[in-house]
């Protein structure tokens, strides 16, 4: 790992977790805010972990979404001295491909006329900037649904775990049929560091390789004494599953989500977590 490390988006869930692990390992990463980055034009940023990104509010703020996924990245690449570049993207880019097994070589199908694809198209453009402007110095990590139970954690499953600290029974506005590939924040940070420390250039899907439904998640909660009800009853869109062979080649073996969540809930129930 380079001596100089820069995390863009260190105030967020993933960037913050990455910064904490690096500090525990003896590194002192630079964590500039988005507004501070332009002032670092002439500085050597070393290895850059680009963790900044829009979340659920991307439709409400399309300009901000494009700015953080594309504009800020392009200014960084054109003006700053960047060594290794690790850009965090999302496996949401595969969602339109339906119920099939995909890997890093699978072509994407994005629709510029779809509002929902604003997130996907801007992420894809960010990926393109990395792979073309930074070339062999860059790696794009397409993340599955990252979850955790810290105060910074966000997303559907993280929200359920947060609610579990407050109540033993609750209802959720979702369908039990919806499936996602979940990966714990610890496994994500492990993946980022192992891949960043390699010479690999290109795209890596950072996933568990297992799709899990909302009904499966509810069953784990039920086994530990919680009850989740879903207000949605309709079917869910068919989503792809992911080949995780490339990720495994870096020595990463993500923990199964049912096992990880079950252990957390057991600790919460027994008062040890």
N, C-alpha and C positions, 0 to 999 in steps of 0.2 A: 504494500500500500504506500502511495506517495506521502511525503511528509506534509504537504499542503493539501487540505481537504476542505471543500466548500459544500454546504448543504443549502439548496434553494428550497424554501418551504419548510424550514425547521420548526415553525410554530404549529404545524399540522400533526395529524395522527402518525403517519409513517415517518415523516422527516424528524419529528420529535423523538420517536422511538429509536431511530437510527443514530441521532446525536447522542442519546443516553448511552447506547451500547459502545459507540466509539470512545466516549469519555471514560467509560469503565475499562476500555482496553488501553488507555494511556494516550489517546489522541486528543487534540484540541481543535475540533473542526470550526471553521468560520461559518457563522449562520446569519448572513445579511438578510434584511427584509427586502421585499421587492423594490421599495423606494430607495434603498441604499445601494442596490446593484449598479445603477448608472455611475455612481461615484467611484466604482472599482475598475474603470475602463482600462487603466494601464497596469493593473496588478495581475500577477500570476495566480490564478485560482486553483491550480493543481487539478486533482480529481474532483469533478463536480457531480454531485448527486442532485438531479433535478426532480424534486419531490413535490413541487408546487402544482396545484391542479384545482379545477372547479369541481364541486360536488353536486348535491341534489338541486341546487338553485341555478343551474346553468341556463335554463330556459328563461328565467327571470332577468338574467344579466348576460345576454349573449356577447356583448362587447367585452365584458370582463373575462368571459370564458375564453374567447379568442386571444385576448391580451396575455393571459397567463399560460395558455397552452402553446401559443405561437409567437406573438410579438416579443414578449420578454425573452424567450429562448433565442430568437433570431438576433436580438441586440447583444445578448451574451456571447453568442457564437462569433459574431462579426467584430465585436469590439474588445472582448476580453481574451486573455491567454488561458485557454482551456486545455488541460491534458486529457485524461480519461474522462469520458462523459457517460453518465448513467441516467437515462431518461425513463421515468416511470409512466407507463401507459396502462391500458386496461384490456382485458379479454372481452369487454363489451363490444369491441369492434367486430367480433365474430357472431353476434347475436342473430343477425339476419340469415345465417346459413342453415338454420333448422337443426333437426335431430340427427347429427352426424358426428363422427370423430374428426377432430381437426388438430393440426399442429402448426408450427411456425411457418411452414411453407404454403399453407392454405391461403389462396387469394381471398381478399375481402370483397364484400358487396355492400357499398354505401350509397345512399340515395340523397343527393343534394337538395331534393324537394321536400325532404322530411324534416320537421322541426326537431324531432327526437335525435336526428343524426348530426345536429350541431356539435354535440359533445364528441361523437365518433370522428367526424371529419376534421375537427380541430386537433384532436389527438393524433390522427393519422398524418396530418400536415406537420405536427411537431416531430413525429417519428421520421418523416422524410427529411426534415432539416438536419436532424442528428445524423442520419445514415449517409446523407450526401455532403453536408458541409464538414462534419467531423470525421466521416468515413471510418477507417479502421480503429480510430480511437474511441468509437462510441458503441454502446450497447443499449438496446431498448428492452425494457422489462414490462411485459403485459401481465398485469396482476389480476388474479382472481378476486373474489369478494373477501376483502381483508376484514378480520374481526378481532376484537380484544375486549378487555373489561376495564381499561384505564379511563380516566376522565376525558382524554382526547379522542377515544375510540368513537367511530361513527359508522353508519350503515345499518342494515336491517337486523342482522344477528346481534351486533353490538348493542342495538337498542333493546332487544329482548333481554339480554344479559343485564342491562341497566335496570329494566323494569323488574327483573327477578330480585333485585336487592330491596325493592319497595313493596312487592306484593307476591303472594303465592298463586294468585289466579288473575288473569287479565285477558282481554280480547285484543286482536290485532286486525287492522284493516288490510288484509291480504288473503290469498287463497292457499290452502294446504297443498295444492298441486304444483306451485311454483318451485322450480329447482335452480340451484346455483352451485358453483364450485367454490367452497369456502377454504380459506387458508389463514392460519393464525399469524398475528403480527410478528411473533418471534421467528417463525419460519420465513416470513418475508424479509426481515432484516438479515437473517442468516444467508438467504439467497442473494440479496443485494451485495453483501460483503464478499461472498465467495466468487460471484461472477465478476464484480469489479476488480478483484485481485487476479483475475485470469486475463488472457490476451484475446478472449473471444470477442468478436465483433458481429453485430447482427441483432436478431430478435430472440428472446427467450420468454416462453410462457411460464410465469411463476404461479403454479396452480397445484392443487392436491392430486388432480387426475380423477376425482370422484365427484359426481353430481349428487347433491343431497336435497331432498324436498323439504318444504315447510312442515309437512306431516312427519317426516323423519325427525326434524328438530323438536317438534312438539312431543314426540315419543320419548326423547331423551329427557326433556323437562319433566314429563310425567313419571318416569322411572325414579326421579329424585324428589318427587313430592310437589311439583308445580303443575298447574293446569293452564294451557294456552288454548284460547278459542280463536278461530279465524272467521271474520265476517264475510269474506269472499267465498263463493261456492263454485265459481266457474272454472273451466279448464285454463291451463297456462300455455303460453306460447312454447312451441318446441324449441329447445335451445341445444347447442352443441355440447359435447363432452370433449375433454382435452387429453391429448397424449403428453405425458410428463417425462418422457424418456430423456429429453435434452436437459431438463432441470436436474434430473437424477444423476446425470453425468458429472455434475459439479459437486456431488456428495450431499445433496439436499433430499431429505425424506420427510415431507410434511406430515404432521400428526393428523390422523383422522378427526374430523370435526366432532363426530359424536363422542369420541373418547375424551377429547380436550374439554368440550362443554360439560360432559358428565362429571369430570374431575372437578371442574370449577364449581358446579352446582352442589356437588357433595361437600366441598369445603365451605361453601356459603351456608348450606344447611346445618353443618356440624359446628359452625362458628370458627373455622380455622382459616377462612379467607375473607 
